């Protein structure tokens, strides 16, 4: 095998590894942003608990 072919194979493998790593980093960032979004949304949409049953103030 020629030197050029060997180097091309090595670079192709390395490029594939780098792309896989970049995909993993991107997926991690996306998951973190999604968790933050849903946590923020749940916090904003959380309604305060209203007392019910005996001893509760009458509804007006």
PyMOL commands that place a pseudoatom at each C-alpha (Angstrom):
pseudoatom trace, name=CA, resn=UNK, resi=1, chain=A, elem=C, hetatm=0, pos=[0.000, 0.000, 0.000]
pseudoatom trace, name=CA, resn=UNK, resi=2, chain=A, elem=C, hetatm=0, pos=[1.271, 3.428, -0.833]
pseudoatom trace, name=CA, resn=UNK, resi=3, chain=A, elem=C, hetatm=0, pos=[1.983, 6.061, 1.775]
pseudoatom trace, name=CA, resn=UNK, resi=4, chain=A, elem=C, hetatm=0, pos=[-0.792, 8.263, 0.362]
pseudoatom trace, name=CA, resn=UNK, resi=5, chain=A, elem=C, hetatm=0, pos=[-3.361, 5.479, 0.746]
pseudoatom trace, name=CA, resn=UNK, resi=6, chain=A, elem=C, hetatm=0, pos=[-2.290, 4.771, 4.311]
pseudoatom trace, name=CA, resn=UNK, resi=7, chain=A, elem=C, hetatm=0, pos=[-2.482, 8.429, 5.286]
pseudoatom trace, name=CA, resn=UNK, resi=8, chain=A, elem=C, hetatm=0, pos=[-5.859, 8.849, 3.593]
pseudoatom trace, name=CA, resn=UNK, resi=9, chain=A, elem=C, hetatm=0, pos=[-7.237, 5.861, 5.520]
pseudoatom trace, name=CA, resn=UNK, resi=10, chain=A, elem=C, hetatm=0, pos=[-5.907, 7.211, 8.809]
pseudoatom trace, name=CA, resn=UNK, resi=11, chain=A, elem=C, hetatm=0, pos=[-7.369, 10.654, 8.156]
pseudoatom trace, name=CA, resn=UNK, resi=12, chain=A, elem=C, hetatm=0, pos=[-10.718, 9.181, 7.145]
pseudoatom trace, name=CA, resn=UNK, resi=13, chain=A, elem=C, hetatm=0, pos=[-10.876, 7.218, 10.410]
pseudoatom trace, name=CA, resn=UNK, resi=14, chain=A, elem=C, hetatm=0, pos=[-9.850, 10.252, 12.426]
pseudoatom trace, name=CA, resn=UNK, resi=15, chain=A, elem=C, hetatm=0, pos=[-12.405, 12.459, 10.689]
pseudoatom trace, name=CA, resn=UNK, resi=16, chain=A, elem=C, hetatm=0, pos=[-15.109, 9.897, 11.443]
pseudoatom trace, name=CA, resn=UNK, resi=17, chain=A, elem=C, hetatm=0, pos=[-14.109, 9.835, 15.111]
pseudoatom trace, name=CA, resn=UNK, resi=18, chain=A, elem=C, hetatm=0, pos=[-14.132, 13.626, 15.273]
pseudoatom trace, name=CA, resn=UNK, resi=19, chain=A, elem=C, hetatm=0, pos=[-17.588, 13.782, 13.674]
pseudoatom trace, name=CA, resn=UNK, resi=20, chain=A, elem=C, hetatm=0, pos=[-18.909, 11.192, 16.133]
pseudoatom trace, name=CA, resn=UNK, resi=21, chain=A, elem=C, hetatm=0, pos=[-17.499, 13.200, 19.039]
pseudoatom trace, name=CA, resn=UNK, resi=22, chain=A, elem=C, hetatm=0, pos=[-19.048, 16.395, 17.668]
pseudoatom trace, name=CA, resn=UNK, resi=23, chain=A, elem=C, hetatm=0, pos=[-22.429, 14.657, 17.361]
pseudoatom trace, name=CA, resn=UNK, resi=24, chain=A, elem=C, hetatm=0, pos=[-22.187, 13.485, 20.986]
pseudoatom trace, name=CA, resn=UNK, resi=25, chain=A, elem=C, hetatm=0, pos=[-21.310, 16.999, 22.202]
pseudoatom trace, name=CA, resn=UNK, resi=26, chain=A, elem=C, hetatm=0, pos=[-24.183, 18.472, 20.206]
pseudoatom trace, name=CA, resn=UNK, resi=27, chain=A, elem=C, hetatm=0, pos=[-26.631, 15.898, 21.586]
pseudoatom trace, name=CA, resn=UNK, resi=28, chain=A, elem=C, hetatm=0, pos=[-25.452, 16.645, 25.127]
pseudoatom trace, name=CA, resn=UNK, resi=29, chain=A, elem=C, hetatm=0, pos=[-25.935, 20.374, 24.687]
pseudoatom trace, name=CA, resn=UNK, resi=30, chain=A, elem=C, hetatm=0, pos=[-29.352, 19.838, 23.147]
pseudoatom trace, name=CA, resn=UNK, resi=31, chain=A, elem=C, hetatm=0, pos=[-30.421, 17.587, 26.032]
pseudoatom trace, name=CA, resn=UNK, resi=32, chain=A, elem=C, hetatm=0, pos=[-29.194, 20.125, 28.606]
pseudoatom trace, name=CA, resn=UNK, resi=33, chain=A, elem=C, hetatm=0, pos=[-31.062, 22.953, 26.883]
pseudoatom trace, name=CA, resn=UNK, resi=34, chain=A, elem=C, hetatm=0, pos=[-34.212, 20.828, 26.704]
pseudoatom trace, name=CA, resn=UNK, resi=35, chain=A, elem=C, hetatm=0, pos=[-34.009, 20.002, 30.422]
pseudoatom trace, name=CA, resn=UNK, resi=36, chain=A, elem=C, hetatm=0, pos=[-33.556, 23.692, 31.254]
pseudoatom trace, name=CA, resn=UNK, resi=37, chain=A, elem=C, hetatm=0, pos=[-36.470, 24.657, 28.998]
pseudoatom trace, name=CA, resn=UNK, resi=38, chain=A, elem=C, hetatm=0, pos=[-38.867, 22.127, 30.509]
pseudoatom trace, name=CA, resn=UNK, resi=39, chain=A, elem=C, hetatm=0, pos=[-37.791, 22.919, 34.065]
pseudoatom trace, name=CA, resn=UNK, resi=40, chain=A, elem=C, hetatm=0, pos=[-38.324, 26.628, 33.427]
pseudoatom trace, name=CA, resn=UNK, resi=41, chain=A, elem=C, hetatm=0, pos=[-41.680, 25.969, 31.790]
pseudoatom trace, name=CA, resn=UNK, resi=42, chain=A, elem=C, hetatm=0, pos=[-42.833, 23.765, 34.668]
pseudoatom trace, name=CA, resn=UNK, resi=43, chain=A, elem=C, hetatm=0, pos=[-41.720, 26.442, 37.136]
pseudoatom trace, name=CA, resn=UNK, resi=44, chain=A, elem=C, hetatm=0, pos=[-43.613, 29.176, 35.302]
pseudoatom trace, name=CA, resn=UNK, resi=45, chain=A, elem=C, hetatm=0, pos=[-46.765, 27.116, 34.876]
pseudoatom trace, name=CA, resn=UNK, resi=46, chain=A, elem=C, hetatm=0, pos=[-46.825, 25.735, 38.409]
pseudoatom trace, name=CA, resn=UNK, resi=47, chain=A, elem=C, hetatm=0, pos=[-49.961, 26.868, 40.141]
pseudoatom trace, name=CA, resn=UNK, resi=48, chain=A, elem=C, hetatm=0, pos=[-49.836, 27.476, 43.867]
pseudoatom trace, name=CA, resn=UNK, resi=49, chain=A, elem=C, hetatm=0, pos=[-51.616, 24.776, 45.835]
pseudoatom trace, name=CA, resn=UNK, resi=50, chain=A, elem=C, hetatm=0, pos=[-55.021, 25.911, 46.983]
pseudoatom trace, name=CA, resn=UNK, resi=51, chain=A, elem=C, hetatm=0, pos=[-56.207, 24.698, 50.338]
pseudoatom trace, name=CA, resn=UNK, resi=52, chain=A, elem=C, hetatm=0, pos=[-59.283, 22.529, 50.158]
pseudoatom trace, name=CA, resn=UNK, resi=53, chain=A, elem=C, hetatm=0, pos=[-61.456, 20.769, 52.670]
pseudoatom trace, name=CA, resn=UNK, resi=54, chain=A, elem=C, hetatm=0, pos=[-62.184, 21.876, 56.201]
pseudoatom trace, name=CA, resn=UNK, resi=55, chain=A, elem=C, hetatm=0, pos=[-60.738, 25.126, 57.413]
pseudoatom trace, name=CA, resn=UNK, resi=56, chain=A, elem=C, hetatm=0, pos=[-60.365, 26.516, 53.923]
pseudoatom trace, name=CA, resn=UNK, resi=57, chain=A, elem=C, hetatm=0, pos=[-61.485, 30.037, 53.217]
pseudoatom trace, name=CA, resn=UNK, resi=58, chain=A, elem=C, hetatm=0, pos=[-64.813, 30.163, 51.394]
pseudoatom trace, name=CA, resn=UNK, resi=59, chain=A, elem=C, hetatm=0, pos=[-64.661, 30.784, 47.665]
pseudoatom trace, name=CA, resn=UNK, resi=60, chain=A, elem=C, hetatm=0, pos=[-65.899, 34.171, 46.542]
for i in range(1, 60): cmd.bond("trace and resi %d" % i, "trace and resi %d" % (i + 1))
show_as sticks, trace
zoom trace
